[in-house]
Amino acid sequence: MSTATPLAIVRRRAFPLGQLELDLMQSACGARPWALRTAPEMGAACRVLTNGFCDSAAERAELAAQLRALADAVEAWVE
């Protein structure tokens, strides 16, 4: 049985999202993983709720469009 080698992350940006955090990362091999996790301020260890990869331009555009739609919905909900 072989063990998986962890990705070496060379760049990371974390964005607060309520009590969550959205992490956008880039690995040394060029992969672009993302993760939505509980925020560290909650006192417990961070827990990944969901994650994925946006390696292609189309995948990154789709994630960006989904986040814009979320922002639009929040603004409309507040008004």
C-alpha positions as CSV (number, residue, x, y, z in Angstrom):
1,M,0.0,0.0,0.0
2,S,1.4,3.4,-0.9
3,T,0.7,6.6,1.0
4,A,-0.3,9.8,-0.7
5,T,2.1,12.6,-0.7
6,P,0.5,15.9,0.5
7,L,0.4,18.8,-1.8
8,A,3.1,21.4,-1.2
9,I,1.1,24.7,-1.1
10,V,3.1,27.6,-2.5
11,R,0.4,30.3,-2.4
12,R,-2.7,30.6,-0.2
13,R,-5.4,33.2,0.3
14,A,-8.1,32.9,3.0
15,F,-11.3,34.9,2.9
16,P,-13.8,35.1,5.8
17,L,-17.3,34.1,5.0
18,G,-19.5,34.5,8.1
19,Q,-18.4,31.8,10.5
20,L,-16.6,30.0,7.6
21,E,-13.4,30.6,5.6
22,L,-12.9,30.1,1.9
23,D,-9.3,29.1,1.1
24,L,-7.9,29.4,-2.4
25,M,-4.5,27.7,-2.8
26,Q,-2.0,26.9,-5.4
27,S,0.3,23.9,-5.1
28,A,3.9,23.6,-6.3
29,C,2.8,21.3,-9.1
30,G,0.3,24.0,-10.3
31,A,-2.9,22.5,-9.0
32,R,-5.4,24.9,-7.6
33,P,-7.4,23.4,-4.7
34,W,-10.0,25.3,-2.7
35,A,-11.7,24.5,0.6
36,L,-14.6,25.8,2.5
37,R,-13.9,25.2,6.2
38,T,-15.0,26.4,9.6
39,A,-13.2,29.5,10.7
40,P,-10.3,29.2,13.1
41,E,-11.9,31.8,15.5
42,M,-14.6,29.3,16.5
43,G,-12.1,27.8,19.0
44,A,-12.1,24.3,17.6
45,A,-9.8,22.9,15.0
46,C,-10.8,23.9,11.5
47,R,-13.0,21.4,9.7
48,V,-13.3,21.1,6.0
49,L,-16.9,21.2,4.9
50,T,-16.3,20.8,1.2
51,N,-13.4,21.2,-1.2
52,G,-12.4,20.8,-4.8
53,F,-10.0,21.9,-7.6
54,C,-10.2,24.7,-10.1
55,D,-7.4,23.8,-12.4
56,S,-8.9,25.0,-15.6
57,A,-9.8,28.5,-16.6
58,A,-13.4,27.4,-17.0
59,E,-13.6,25.9,-13.5
60,R,-12.2,29.1,-12.0
61,A,-14.7,31.2,-14.0
62,E,-17.5,29.0,-12.7
63,L,-16.4,29.3,-9.1
64,A,-16.1,33.1,-9.5
65,A,-19.6,33.2,-11.0
66,Q,-21.0,31.2,-8.2
67,L,-19.4,33.6,-5.6
68,R,-20.7,36.6,-7.5
69,A,-24.2,35.2,-7.5
70,L,-23.9,34.6,-3.7
71,A,-22.8,38.2,-3.2
72,D,-25.8,39.4,-5.3
73,A,-28.2,37.3,-3.3
74,V,-26.8,38.6,0.0
75,E,-27.1,42.2,-1.1
76,A,-30.7,41.6,-2.3
77,W,-31.6,39.9,0.9
78,V,-30.3,42.8,3.1
79,E,-32.2,45.5,1.2
